[in-house]
Amino acid sequence: MNVDAAWLVVLAVAPGIVIAGVVWWLDRFDREPHDLVIGCFLWGAVIIVPVAVIEIGLGAIAPLNRSVFGSAVLSAFGIVAFTEEAAKYLVARLYVYPRSDFDEPYDGITYCVMVGMGFATLENLLYVFGAESEPVGLALVRMVTAVPAHAANGVLMGYFLGNAKFASRRWGYHLAALASAVTAHGLYDVFLFYENPGLITLGALVVLGIATWLSIRAIKQHLQTSPFREQ
């Protein structure tokens, strides 16, 4: 691997790892074990394969027409957002949700963000090394847009999944976990898919800003109400 390729790898991989590390570090009252954290990250990367197959198949049935807003909405929500967030939800639900280490609501945020960052990191590598031109510029743009968007989606999903773990009536929280992530992801992608430069710049950044703000509030709330806080 030459120097330029090595720098591209660093630019593509670093954002996801840094965000994952920060979310894990913030859980200062009861940090999650490394094996589960790394496992979630790796599973997040692995699910890109089936997700890509599904999205390609659905895209062939309902191809995206960037000049038609309805087509952009269908592709953003029905094909990309739902497929990707449902896959992330299944990993968190099946891999870590039943485990005893999932012992406080904030753990939902930790594990869902790990899954999301694994997904975003491999996705970043594929986009950057598949770019026909300006891969460094693409990596820098995705560093402050796509990767944080995946992180915000993970926080929103994890917030509700954490609530579900310790609630008496759980199905509503499970539904909210998936719906919140799909909504944030879909709204963000609509503005990227629709062929309107002004909407792309304004709409996507506004959605990302709102999702990030909600994520920060969700993190603060679960940390403040941690059962391990007094200990």
FIKOL-166668 format. One record per residue: x, y, z of N, C-alpha, C in turn; residue in one letter. Coordinates in steps of 0.02 Angstrom, whole numbers, plus 50000, padded with zeros to 5 digits. Example, Ala and Ser with C-alpha at 12.3 -4.5 7.8 and 13.67 -1.06 7.14 Angstrom:
! residues 2
506604971650390506154977550390506604983550390a/506424988850354506844994750357506455000250394s/
***
This chain:
! residues 231
500434994050000500005000050000500445006250000m/500335010749952500745016849949500495021950000n/500865027450005500725032550055500035035650044v/499865037149982499225040249967498645035649987d/498705029349971498185024549989498125023850065a/498695024050099498685023550172498315029450203a/498445035450176498095041350201497345041050188w/497155038250132496445037450117496115032650167l/496475027350183496205022650233496105026150300v/496595030050320496545033750383495955038550382v/495885042350328495335047050323494655043650323l/494625037750293493985034150289493815030650354a/494325028150390494205024050449494175028050513v/494575033350517494645037150580493985039950607a/493555042950566492945046050594492515041050633p/492395035250604491975030250637492285027750702g/492935026750702493265024250762493275029650816i/493385035850797493405041250846492715042150878v/492185042350837491515043150864491335037250909i/491495031150887491355025250928491725025750995a/492355027950992492745028551053492465033651102g/492235039251075491955044551117491315042151152v/490875038951114490255036451143490395031251197v/490875026851185491065021851235491365025251297w/491805030151286492145033551341491655037551384w/491135040351354490645044351392490285040151444l/490245033651433489915029151481490375027751538d/490555033051575491075032451627490835028751689r/490185027751697489925024351756489965016751750f/489895014151690489905006851680490045005351607d/490685005851588490855004951517490764997651495r/490574996951432490424990351406491054986451388e/491034979851393491624975651380491864976351308p/492524975951299492814977051233492584971951182h/492484965651203492294960551154491614961951123d/491134964351163490474965851136490484972151093l/490864977051115490924983351077491234981951009v/491784978251008492114976650945491684972050903i/491334967450936490884962950899490334966750863g/490034971650897489514975750866489794979650806c/490394982350815490714986150761490824981650700f/491084975650712491224971050656490584968650623l/490074967050663489434965050634489124970650593w/489224976850615488974982450577489294982850508g/489934980950504490274980750439490034974850397a/489944969150429489754963050393489084963750358v/488604967150391487924967550362487894971750299i/488434975250282488424979050220488304974450160i/488554968350163488484963750106487744962050092v/487374959350141486664958050126486264964350113p/486434969750147486084976050136486174978350064v/486784977950039486924980049970486534975749920a/486494969249933486134964749888485394966549886v/485104967949945484394969749950484274976449915i/484704981249928484604987949899484674987749823e/485134983849798485214983249725484584979949695i/484334974849728483734971549704483124976149704g/483024979649759482464984349763482554990149714l/483174992349706483304997849659483154995849587g/483244989549570483084987149503482324987149492a/481944985749546481214985749541480944992849537i/481224997249579480995004249580481595008849573a/481845009649512482445013749501482345021049521p/482865024049546482835031049569482815035849510l/482335040349510482295045749462482415052249501n/483015055049495483205060749537482815067049521r/482475067249465482085073249448481365072949475s/481185067349504480505066449531480555065749607v/480235070349643480295070349716480025063949747f/479465061549721479175055349748479635049449741g/480005049149687480485043849677481055044349728s/481265050449742481795051549791481565049349861a/480935050849877480665048849942480625041249948v/480375038049896480325030749896481005027449904l/481495029849867482165027049870482485028249938s/482405034449962482715036350026482435032450085a/481775032050089481465028750146481375021250135f/481065019450079480865012550069481435007850051g/481945010450019482495006149998483105006850043i/483355012850050483995013750086483895014050161v/483505018850185483455019950258483175013850294a/482615011250269482315005550304482764999450302f/483054997950245483484992050238484084992550284t/484424998150284485034998850324484884999050399e/484385002950418484245003550489483924997150517e/483534993650477483254987250500483814982150511a/484304982150468484874977650476485264979250539a/485384985650552485734987750613485334985750675k/484674986950672484244985350728484284977850743y/484264973750692484284966450702484934964250735l/485484967350715486124965650746486104967250821v/485884973250837485854975250908485354971050946a/484794969650916484254965950949484454958650962r/484784955650914484944948550920485624947250952l/486104951750942486784950450965486914952751036y/486674958651055486844961251122486244962451168v/485664963651139485074965251180484944959951234y/484994953451219484834948451270485384947451323p/485964950351315486534948951359486484952651425r/486774949751476486764952751543487174959151547s/487654959951502488054966151502487654972151480d/487094970951446486634976351428486214977751491f/486494981751537486194982351604486004989551623d/485974994051574485715000751586485505003751519e/485055008651519484805011451457485335014251410p/485875017251439486395020151396486735014851353y/486725008651376487045003251338486735002551268d/486095004151263485765003951198486105008751150g/486265014751174486615019651133487305017151114i/487665014651163488345012251150488345006951096t/487945001851104487964996251057487694998150988y/487165002150985486895004050920487365008650882c/487715012950918488215017250885488785012950859v/488995007950897489535003550874489335000050809m/488724997550806488484994450744488494999450687v/488235005350701488205010550649488895012750625g/489365013150671490035015350652490405009850613m/490265003550629490554998250589490294998550518g/489634999650512489325000250446489615006350408f/489635012050442489865018150410490595017850390a/491005014350430491725013950415491855009950351t/491545004150345491645000250284491325003750225l/490745006850235490425010550181490875016250158e/491205019550205491665024950189492235022450146n/492525016850165493075013950126492855012450055l/492275009550047492025007849981491905014049938l/491615019249968491495025449931492145028849912y/492605029349960493215033149947493655029649895v/493735023049901494165019549853493795018149787f/493145019249786492775018549724492665025049688g/492905030549718492815037149687493235037849624a/492935040549572493285041449509493755047449511e/493605052249555494025058149562493955061049632s/494445064649654494455068149718494245063749778e/494575058049787494395053749844494535056949911p/495055061149915495215064449978494655069349996v/494425073149947493875077849959493245074249980g/493105068549948492515064649966492575062050038l/493175059650056493285057150123493175062650175a/493415068750160493335074350207492605076350214l/492245076450158491535078250161491145073150201v/491275066750188490915061450224491105061350298r/491695063650314491925063950383491465068350426m/491185073550397490775078250435490035077750416v/489855073050372489155072350353488895065250362t/489085060750318488805054050317488965050150381a/489585050450404489775046550464489415049250526v/489415055750539489025058250595488275056750589p/488025056550527487315054950517487175047750540a/487615043150521487535036250544487575035850621h/488015039850650488085039950722487455042450756a/487175047950729486555050750757485985045750752a/485945042250695485425037150688485515031650741n/486135029850754486275024750804486085027050874g/486215033350889486035035950955485275035850965v/484915038250913484185038350918483905031250927l/484155026650887483935019650893484105016950962m/484715018150984484945015451047484585018351107g/484385024651101484025027851156483375023951171y/483005022551119482375018951128482475011551143f/482995008551114483145001551129483345000751202l/483715005651227483895005551298483285006151343g/482815010351323482195010851362481795004351359n/481795001251300481414994951291481664989451337a/482314989251347482614983951387482344983851459k/482164989751485481974990151555481254992651565f/480854992351512480154994451517479694988451524a/479104989551552478624984151559478274982751493s/478134988051456477844987451389478374989451338r/478654984551304479254985751265479144986851191r/478584984351164478514984351092478514991451064w/478224996251101478215003151078478905006151072g/479335004551119480025007051117480415003751060y/480284997351049480614994050993480414997150927h/479774998550920479535001950859479845008850852l/479875012450907480175019150906480915018950889a/481255013750913481975013050898482095012650823a/481705008450789481785007750717481515013850680l/480925016250701480605021850666481015028250670a/481305029650727481695035850735482305035850690s/482655030050687483245029650645483065029950571a/482535026550552482315026650481482105033650462v/481745037050505481515043850490482095048650480t/482575048650527483155053050521483565051450459a/483675045050448484065042850390483705044550325h/483055043150322482675044450262482635051750244g/482515055950293482475063150280483145065850255l/483685063450284484355065550262484475063550189y/484295057250172484425054750105483975057850052d/483365059650071482915062750022483245068749989v/483555072850029483865078950003484495077449962f/484795071649974485375069649934485165066549867l/484595063049868484375059549808484015064149759f/483665069149785483285073549741483745078449706y/483655079149641484115083249600483975090649608e/484185093249665484105100349679484675102549726n/485195105749698485785107449737485625111549800p/485155116149796484975120149854484695115949910g/484255111249893483955106949943484475102249973l/484935099949930485465095449953485865098850008i/486075105049995486485108650043486105110450106t/485515113350097485135115750154484785110150192l/484385106150155483975101150188484365095850225g/484865092950192485245087650224485615090150286a/485895096150282486265098750339485785100550397l/485195102950380484705104450433484495098050468v/484345092850429484155086350459484715083650502v/485335084050477485905081650516485975085550581l/485885092150577485935096350636485415094650689g/484795093550666484255091850713484385084950744i/484585080150702484725073350727485295073450777a/485805077450764486375077950810486165081050876t/485745086250873485495089550934485085084650975w/484645080950944484245075950979484685070451009l/485215068750973485675063550997486045065751060s/486265071951060486615074651119486145074651179i/485525076551168485035076451223484905069351248r/484865064651201484745057651220485325054951261a/485935056451240486525054151277486535057151347i/486415063551353486415066851418485885063851465k/485295062551438484755059951480484925053051507q/485165048651464485325041851488485925041851536h/486395046351525486965046751572486735049451640l/486295054351639486055057351701485625052651742q/485295048051708484855043351743485165036351751t/485805035851739486145029351745486085026551816s/485885020251822485845017151889486525016351922p/487065017151884487745016351911488045023151930f/487665028451921487935035151931488165036252004r/487765034152052487945035152122488545030952142e/488595024952113489155020552130489805023552105q/
***
